[in-house]
Amino acid sequence: MTEHYFDATPTGPEGRRDVTARIWEHDYVFTTAAGVFARDGLDKATAVLLRTFDPPDHASTVLDLGCGWGPIACAVASEVPGCTVHAVDTNTRALELTRDNAARAGVADRVLATLPGDVPATVTFDEIWSNPPIRIGKEALHELLLGWLPRLSPDGVARLVVGKNLGADSLTRWLTDQGWPTERVTSAKGFRVLLVRRA
């Protein structure tokens, strides 16, 4: 049976491998594996997101929502020394890889890779960064976003990247209708980069 990156506990062979990625003018080596999203390296959507925005230098707490093997979490923690990044995913193998990659990057003390339910309810975020798991379905995606966006700090923002052909424009309208004003910052390589604010 084919495993999906949103399977909670992949059971197939890991087949770990190292990949390289250049993020914000720094080169990283990450370990990936089978059964996680983008096992072959930094995916195009996340690369577009990271190229669109500078590191969140003002942020003290960031959420990497759907962290995969941790490229966003590790890069943010590396670039912003005063920042703690909560890297959440439902895939336990992805969380293990994120912890290993954070250790390799020297930021294991500030990248907290956990299941979504293990983030303390009192934690709020200055920023949310995400290449959200569109393929879990519209209803599940809406529930996911409406569960995390209220945890933004009063001046917090969410930075999302969504494929144009996967409903980016309708998601923009839906978020705005739900009281989360959303603007398209740029379009590149078939993806929309969205900035979400509080009303």
TARAMO-V247223 format. One record per residue. N is the residue number from 1. RES is the residue in three letters. OMEGA is omega in radians with two decimals (none if undefined). NEAR is the number of other C-alpha atoms within 10 Angstrom. D_CENTER is the distance of its C-alpha to the mean C-alpha in Angstrom with 1 decimal. Layout:
{{N,RES,OMEGA,NEAR,D_CENTER} {N,RES,OMEGA,NEAR,D_CENTER}}
This chain:
{{1,MET,3.14,4,26.6} {2,THR,3.09,6,23.4} {3,GLU,3.10,14,20.3} {4,HIS,-3.11,14,17.0} {5,TYR,3.12,20,13.5} {6,PHE,2.95,20,13.3} {7,ASP,-3.05,14,16.5} {8,ALA,-3.07,17,16.5} {9,THR,3.11,16,18.8} {10,PRO,-3.09,19,19.4} {11,THR,3.13,11,23.1} {12,GLY,3.11,11,23.8} {13,PRO,-3.10,9,24.4} {14,GLU,-3.10,13,21.5} {15,GLY,-3.09,10,22.8} {16,ARG,3.08,12,20.7} {17,ARG,3.10,13,20.6} {18,ASP,3.07,12,19.7} {19,VAL,3.11,14,18.0} {20,THR,3.10,13,17.9} {21,ALA,3.06,16,15.7} {22,ARG,-3.10,12,16.7} {23,ILE,3.13,18,14.3} {24,TRP,3.05,14,16.0} {25,GLU,3.06,7,19.4} {26,HIS,3.13,10,18.7} {27,ASP,-3.14,11,18.9} {28,TYR,2.94,16,16.9} {29,VAL,-3.13,15,17.9} {30,PHE,3.00,23,15.4} {31,THR,3.07,20,16.6} {32,THR,-3.13,28,15.4} {33,ALA,3.04,20,17.4} {34,ALA,3.09,21,18.5} {35,GLY,3.08,25,17.0} {36,VAL,-3.11,25,13.3} {37,PHE,3.04,21,11.2} {38,ALA,-3.10,16,12.4} {39,ARG,-3.07,21,14.9} {40,ASP,3.12,15,16.9} {41,GLY,-3.10,19,14.6} {42,LEU,-3.09,21,11.9} {43,ASP,-3.05,14,11.7} {44,LYS,-3.08,14,13.2} {45,ALA,3.14,22,10.7} {46,THR,3.09,22,8.0} {47,ALA,3.10,17,11.3} {48,VAL,3.13,20,12.5} {49,LEU,-3.09,25,9.8} {50,LEU,3.09,21,10.5} {51,ARG,-3.08,12,14.1} {52,THR,-3.04,16,14.4} {53,PHE,2.99,12,13.6} {54,ASP,3.06,11,15.2} {55,PRO,-3.10,18,13.8} {56,PRO,-2.99,16,13.8} {57,ASP,-3.09,12,17.2} {58,HIS,-2.97,11,18.3} {59,ALA,3.04,18,15.6} {60,SER,3.12,16,16.5} {61,THR,-3.11,21,13.7} {62,VAL,3.02,26,10.0} {63,LEU,2.95,28,7.4} {64,ASP,-3.00,28,3.9} {65,LEU,-3.03,24,4.1} {66,GLY,-2.89,24,4.7} {67,CYS,-3.05,27,4.4} {68,GLY,3.14,30,7.3} {69,TRP,2.86,32,9.7} {70,GLY,-3.12,29,7.8} {71,PRO,3.13,25,8.3} {72,ILE,-3.10,28,6.2} {73,ALA,-3.09,30,7.4} {74,CYS,-3.13,28,10.7} {75,ALA,3.12,22,11.3} {76,VAL,-3.14,28,10.8} {77,ALA,3.13,27,13.0} {78,SER,-3.07,20,15.4} {79,GLU,-3.06,16,15.9} {80,VAL,-2.99,16,16.2} {81,PRO,-3.11,13,18.7} {82,GLY,-3.00,14,19.0} {83,CYS,2.96,20,15.5} {84,THR,-3.12,22,14.1} {85,VAL,3.01,29,10.5} {86,HIS,-3.13,25,9.8} {87,ALA,-3.06,28,7.4} {88,VAL,3.10,26,8.0} {89,ASP,3.07,25,8.7} {90,THR,-3.07,20,12.1} {91,ASN,-3.06,24,13.0} {92,THR,3.09,21,15.1} {93,ARG,3.08,24,15.5} {94,ALA,3.14,31,11.8} {95,LEU,3.09,24,12.1} {96,GLU,3.11,16,15.3} {97,LEU,3.11,21,14.1} {98,THR,3.11,31,11.5} {99,ARG,3.13,24,14.5} {100,ASP,-3.14,18,16.7} {101,ASN,3.08,24,14.7} {102,ALA,3.10,26,14.4} {103,ALA,3.13,15,18.1} {104,ARG,-3.14,15,18.9} {105,ALA,3.12,16,17.3} {106,GLY,-3.09,14,19.3} {107,VAL,-3.08,21,16.7} {108,ALA,-3.12,20,16.9} {109,ASP,-3.09,12,18.5} {110,ARG,3.01,21,15.6} {111,VAL,-3.09,27,12.6} {112,LEU,-3.08,21,13.0} {113,ALA,-3.03,28,11.5} {114,THR,2.94,21,12.8} {115,LEU,-3.09,17,13.2} {116,PRO,-3.09,16,12.3} {117,GLY,-3.12,10,16.0} {118,ASP,3.05,9,16.5} {119,VAL,-3.12,16,14.9} {120,PRO,-3.07,8,18.1} {121,ALA,-3.10,8,18.9} {122,THR,-3.09,6,20.2} {123,VAL,3.01,12,17.0} {124,THR,-3.00,20,15.9} {125,PHE,3.03,24,13.3} {126,ASP,3.11,20,14.2} {127,GLU,2.96,26,11.0} {128,ILE,3.06,24,7.8} {129,TRP,-3.10,24,5.0} {130,SER,2.79,20,3.4} {131,ASN,-2.91,23,5.2} {132,PRO,-3.09,19,6.7} {133,PRO,-3.08,17,9.3} {134,ILE,-3.00,16,12.2} {135,ARG,3.03,10,14.6} {136,ILE,3.13,11,14.9} {137,GLY,-3.04,9,17.2} {138,LYS,-3.10,14,17.7} {139,GLU,3.14,9,19.0} {140,ALA,3.11,13,16.3} {141,LEU,3.12,16,13.6} {142,HIS,3.11,14,15.7} {143,GLU,3.13,10,16.2} {144,LEU,-3.09,16,12.6} {145,LEU,3.14,14,12.1} {146,LEU,3.05,14,15.6} {147,GLY,-3.05,10,14.9} {148,TRP,-3.09,16,12.2} {149,LEU,3.11,20,13.3} {150,PRO,3.13,14,16.7} {151,ARG,2.98,18,15.3} {152,LEU,3.02,21,14.8} {153,SER,-3.04,15,17.7} {154,PRO,3.13,13,20.5} {155,ASP,-3.05,10,19.5} {156,GLY,3.11,19,15.8} {157,VAL,3.01,21,13.6} {158,ALA,-3.14,24,10.4} {159,ARG,-3.03,21,9.1} {160,LEU,2.99,23,8.2} {161,VAL,-3.06,26,9.3} {162,VAL,3.10,25,11.6} {163,GLY,3.11,18,14.5} {164,LYS,-3.09,16,17.8} {165,ASN,3.08,10,19.5} {166,LEU,3.01,15,17.1} {167,GLY,-3.11,13,18.0} {168,ALA,-3.07,20,16.1} {169,ASP,3.11,16,19.4} {170,SER,3.08,11,20.3} {171,LEU,3.10,17,16.9} {172,THR,3.13,20,17.7} {173,ARG,-3.11,14,21.1} {174,TRP,3.13,15,20.1} {175,LEU,3.13,18,17.8} {176,THR,3.12,17,20.7} {177,ASP,3.13,11,23.2} {178,GLN,3.12,10,21.4} {179,GLY,3.11,12,21.9} {180,TRP,-3.10,21,18.6} {181,PRO,-3.03,16,19.9} {182,THR,3.11,23,17.5} {183,GLU,3.03,17,18.4} {184,ARG,-3.12,15,17.7} {185,VAL,3.13,14,17.3} {186,THR,3.00,14,17.9} {187,SER,3.14,17,18.2} {188,ALA,3.03,14,18.0} {189,LYS,3.10,10,18.5} {190,GLY,-3.12,13,18.4} {191,PHE,3.00,20,15.1} {192,ARG,3.01,26,15.0} {193,VAL,-3.00,25,12.9} {194,LEU,3.05,22,13.2} {195,LEU,-3.06,20,13.8} {196,VAL,3.11,22,14.4} {197,ARG,2.99,21,17.0} {198,ARG,3.12,17,19.2} {199,ALA,none,10,22.5}}
